[in-house]
Amino acid sequence: MDKTEQEIMKWIKEDEWMMNILQIVQKLDLPDWWISAGFVRSKIWDKVHQFSDRTPLPDIDVIYYDANNIEEEEEKQLEQRLKQHTHLPWSVKNQARMHTLSGFSPYTSAMDGITHFPETATALGVKLDGNGSLVLAAPWGLTDAVSLKVRPTHYYEKTNKRIIYENRVINKAWQKHWTRLEIVGIEEKLL
């Protein structure tokens, strides 16, 4: 584990709210589960920007992988179960079906799903293992997230999916809140 990964894991461990969220999701006992995307990325960006208050999340992305039950209704039921613990904006997605929405070949795991996220800085996940230890996933590394660079993963870089990356970055407008972000590849469209 490198220094950056250790530091990020320390930030999460010291955040009582994040650890509570992780423990709530762990109790669902989902196969191959992670809390991903903005849950981790926003923590990193807030810390690097030295914000004293947490940036509110539009949702908490819980992902898992269960090829035996790919019904969207199952995801909605899981969201309702999570809302019984806390009234947060939960988004639960089974990565065994998400390839159908994004036009990729079937994913083989939740980690494969994370790898197919549009931006490297968002392709992150965190969970508690069976012993309650924190595990961090960063298939594209942590460099972009901690250096405040937003760039497409290679799945969205030079393909017909590039427009998905561009539209997401424009619509999310992250740079208005995290002002030190460097948006790679669409600077002219942000002016």
C-alpha positions in Angstrom: 0.0 0.0 0.0 1.5 3.3 -1.0 1.5 6.5 1.0 -1.4 8.1 -0.9 -3.6 5.0 -0.4 -2.8 4.9 3.3 -3.6 8.6 3.6 -7.0 8.2 1.9 -7.8 5.2 4.0 -6.9 7.2 7.1 -9.3 10.0 6.0 -12.1 7.5 5.6 -11.4 5.7 8.9 -11.4 9.0 10.8 -14.7 10.0 9.2 -17.4 8.6 11.6 -20.2 9.3 9.1 -18.4 7.4 6.3 -17.6 4.4 8.5 -21.2 4.3 9.7 -22.4 4.2 6.1 -20.0 1.4 5.3 -21.2 -0.6 8.3 -24.8 -0.1 7.3 -24.1 -1.4 3.8 -22.0 -4.3 5.1 -25.0 -5.6 7.1 -26.9 -6.2 3.8 -24.4 -9.0 3.1 -24.4 -8.3 -0.6 -22.1 -10.3 -2.9 -19.0 -8.4 -4.1 -20.2 -5.0 -2.8 -18.6 -1.6 -2.8 -19.6 2.0 -2.1 -18.2 3.8 -5.1 -17.8 6.9 -7.1 -18.6 10.2 -5.4 -18.6 8.7 -1.9 -14.8 8.3 -2.2 -13.9 10.9 -4.8 -15.7 13.8 -3.0 -13.8 12.9 0.3 -10.5 13.1 -1.6 -11.4 16.4 -3.4 -12.7 17.9 -0.1 -9.5 17.0 1.7 -7.2 18.3 -1.1 -9.2 21.5 -1.2 -9.0 21.7 2.6 -12.7 22.1 3.0 -13.8 21.9 6.6 -17.3 20.8 5.8 -18.3 17.7 3.8 -19.7 18.4 0.3 -23.2 17.0 0.2 -23.6 14.0 -2.1 -26.4 13.8 -4.6 -26.5 10.0 -3.9 -24.5 7.2 -2.3 -23.6 4.7 -4.9 -23.7 1.1 -3.6 -22.7 -1.5 -6.2 -22.6 -5.2 -6.0 -22.3 -8.2 -8.4 -25.0 -10.9 -8.4 -25.5 -12.7 -11.8 -28.2 -14.9 -10.3 -30.6 -12.0 -9.8 -30.4 -9.1 -12.2 -33.9 -7.7 -11.7 -33.9 -3.9 -11.2 -36.7 -4.4 -8.6 -34.1 -6.1 -6.3 -32.0 -3.0 -6.4 -35.1 -0.8 -5.5 -35.8 -3.2 -2.5 -32.3 -2.8 -1.3 -32.5 0.9 -1.5 -35.6 0.8 0.6 -33.9 -1.4 3.2 -31.0 1.1 3.4 -33.5 4.0 3.8 -34.9 2.2 6.9 -31.5 2.9 8.6 -30.9 6.4 7.3 -32.8 8.6 4.9 -29.9 9.3 2.6 -30.2 9.3 -1.2 -29.2 5.7 -1.9 -28.5 4.4 -5.4 -28.0 0.6 -5.5 -26.9 -1.0 -8.8 -26.1 -4.7 -9.6 -23.1 -4.6 -11.9 -24.2 -7.9 -13.4 -26.8 -5.9 -15.4 -25.2 -2.5 -15.8 -23.4 -3.3 -19.0 -26.8 -3.4 -20.7 -27.2 0.3 -20.0 -23.8 1.3 -21.1 -23.4 -0.9 -24.1 -20.3 -2.9 -22.9 -19.7 -6.6 -22.8 -21.0 -8.2 -19.6 -19.0 -7.3 -16.5 -17.3 -10.1 -14.6 -17.4 -8.4 -11.1 -18.2 -5.2 -9.3 -14.6 -4.2 -9.7 -15.0 -4.7 -13.5 -18.0 -2.3 -13.3 -15.9 0.3 -11.4 -13.2 -0.1 -14.1 -15.9 0.9 -16.7 -16.8 4.2 -14.9 -16.4 7.2 -17.2 -13.7 9.1 -15.3 -10.6 7.8 -13.7 -11.1 10.1 -10.6 -14.5 8.6 -10.1 -13.6 4.9 -10.7 -13.1 4.3 -7.0 -14.7 2.1 -4.4 -14.4 1.3 -0.7 -15.8 -1.4 1.5 -15.3 -3.4 4.7 -14.1 -6.9 4.3 -15.3 -9.8 6.4 -13.0 -8.8 9.3 -14.2 -5.2 9.2 -11.0 -3.9 7.6 -11.3 -1.1 5.1 -10.5 -2.0 1.5 -10.0 0.6 -1.2 -10.4 0.0 -5.0 -8.8 2.2 -7.6 -8.4 0.3 -10.8 -7.1 3.4 -12.6 -5.0 4.5 -9.6 -5.3 7.4 -7.3 -3.1 9.9 -9.0 -5.9 11.7 -10.9 -8.2 11.9 -7.9 -5.5 13.4 -5.6 -4.0 15.6 -8.3 -7.5 17.0 -9.0 -7.5 15.8 -12.7 -10.7 14.7 -14.4 -10.1 12.6 -17.4 -11.9 9.8 -19.2 -11.0 6.2 -18.6 -9.8 4.5 -21.8 -13.3 3.1 -22.4 -14.6 6.7 -22.9 -11.5 8.3 -24.3 -11.5 7.8 -28.1 -14.7 5.9 -28.7 -18.3 6.7 -29.5 -18.7 7.0 -25.8 -16.6 10.1 -25.5 -19.7 12.2 -25.6 -21.0 10.5 -22.4 -17.8 11.6 -20.6 -18.1 15.1 -22.0 -21.8 15.5 -21.1 -21.3 14.1 -17.6 -18.5 16.5 -16.8 -20.4 19.5 -18.2 -23.6 18.5 -16.4 -21.9 17.7 -13.1 -20.1 21.0 -13.1 -17.7 19.8 -10.4 -15.2 22.6 -11.1 -17.7 25.2 -9.8 -17.4 23.7 -6.3 -14.0 22.2 -6.4 -12.3 25.1 -8.2 -8.8 23.6 -8.4 -10.0 20.8 -10.7 -8.4 20.4 -14.1 -10.9 19.0 -16.6 -8.9 17.2 -19.3 -10.0 17.1 -22.9 -13.0 19.4 -23.0 -11.7 22.7 -21.7 -13.1 24.6 -24.7 -16.6 23.2 -24.0 -16.4 24.5 -20.4 -15.9 28.1 -21.3 
